[in-house]
Amino acid sequence: MNSISEEVEQNLLVRLNRIEGQIRGIKKMIKSEKYCVDILTQIVAVRGALKKTGLKVLQEHINGCVQSSLQNEDKEIIDELSDVINRFID
């Protein structure tokens, strides 16, 4: 089950396209032998962007899939949610 609306999906795709561009930029920086700290700064930016994107997906999951499962008294969703949060924060 996927609870991501079309609007949120478009937002996520825009974010991921931007991240993809950032990754290409990092590759160019490495090939161009840019200063290591500048490369690391860009890597930190990509990690932050991925984290924000992941949090948005998690929010959609909680507000959609989890909420729906709880209404149907599916208590296993809590264990699944706990597992995914643990994987996400590592």
HUJO-V704458 format. One record per backbone hydrogen bond with DSSP energy under -0.5 kcal/mol. NH is the residue of the N-H (numbers start at 1). CO is the residue of the C=O. E is the energy in kcal/mol with one decimal. If there is no record, write none. Layout:
# HUJO-V704458
NH_CO_E / NH_CO_E
This chain:
# HUJO-V704458
5_3_-0.6 / 9_5_-2.8 / 10_6_-2.4 / 11_7_-2.0 / 12_8_-2.8 / 13_9_-2.6 / 14_10_-2.2 / 15_11_-2.3 / 16_12_-2.8 / 17_13_-2.4 / 18_14_-2.1 / 19_15_-2.4 / 20_16_-2.6 / 21_17_-2.0 / 22_18_-2.2 / 23_19_-2.5 / 24_20_-2.2 / 25_21_-2.2 / 26_22_-2.2 / 27_23_-2.3 / 28_24_-2.1 / 29_25_-2.3 / 30_26_-2.3 / 31_27_-2.5 / 32_28_-2.3 / 33_30_-1.4 / 34_29_-2.8 / 38_35_-0.6 / 39_35_-1.8 / 40_36_-2.9 / 41_37_-2.2 / 42_38_-1.7 / 43_39_-2.1 / 44_40_-2.4 / 45_41_-1.8 / 46_42_-2.2 / 47_43_-2.5 / 48_44_-2.3 / 49_45_-2.3 / 50_46_-2.7 / 51_47_-2.3 / 52_48_-2.4 / 53_49_-2.1 / 54_50_-2.8 / 55_51_-2.6 / 56_52_-1.8 / 57_53_-2.0 / 58_54_-2.7 / 59_55_-2.5 / 60_56_-2.2 / 61_57_-2.4 / 62_58_-2.6 / 63_59_-2.6 / 64_60_-1.4 / 66_61_-2.7 / 67_62_-1.4 / 68_64_-2.5 / 69_65_-2.4 / 70_66_-2.5 / 71_67_-2.0 / 72_68_-1.4 / 73_70_-1.7 / 74_69_-3.2 / 75_73_-1.1 / 77_74_-0.9 / 78_75_-1.3 / 79_75_-0.7 / 80_76_-2.0 / 81_77_-2.8 / 82_78_-2.6 / 83_79_-2.3 / 84_80_-2.5 / 85_81_-2.4 / 86_82_-2.2 / 87_83_-2.1 / 88_84_-2.2 / 89_85_-2.2 / 90_86_-0.6 / 90_87_-0.5
